[in-house]
Amino acid sequence: MRIGLLGGSFNPVHIGHLRLCLEMLEQAGLDRVELVPAFIPPHKELKLVLPFDLRRAMLEGAIEGKQGMEVNCMEKERPGPSYTFDTLQAYIRDNPGHELFFILGDSDLFTVPKWHRGREIAYLSNLLVIGREGEESGVAGFTREFWNVRRLDEHSWQLKEGREIKYLSVPRLDISSTMIRTRWLAGRSIDWLVPRAVQDILDAHAHEVRAVWQ
């Protein structure tokens, strides 16, 4: 199976995340996208991140009934920061028959040199690099300089180890979890920015959510 992994803190999940999953199912021909919430996000201020089980519940509510999407809670089983390299390594060990695709934004790609064993993530998994529709944003130059690759076509490259890096453009939905948090705390509507199930969970746990986000 062709499996895509989309990691993040999902604090909270919003429709931009879900639309990206649909785009990857269609454009990359994936059989499934698994959303992997970070247990201890290594690059986030933890005091502002909702408890893992609350974020997991919102993810599960958001994708209920959606074909080709699952929530994978594997990072909760590991101690320490939720590093991408460790997640990919563990996934490959537990799912040896799957062809793996790690999904990340083009802005995140440029920070990979600062990640824990960042160069090696492309040795473990194919990469799907996502950018704004109609823009390539320097991905080609970065990929050539950071990894030893050969060009396959205008928007894809192959490492000598055999993994591929592919650039895909998607419609831009200018939504962020930060925006959702700000609006929700201010009592403004977040209708159509998050699935109804997510809004219901936030409202049902309002006291707990405010204690973290404020």
ABEGO torsion letter per residue (X at the ends): XBBBBBBEAGOBBBAAAAAAAAAAAAAAGBABBBBBBBABBAABBAAABBBAAAAAAAAAAAABGBBGBBBBAAAAABBEBBBAAAAAAAAAAABAABBBBBBBBAAAAAAAAABBGAAAAAAABBBBBBBBBGBAGGAAAAAAAABBBBBABAABBBBAAGBBBBBBBBBBBBBBAAAAAAAAAAGBBABGABBAAAAAAAAAAAAAAAAAAX
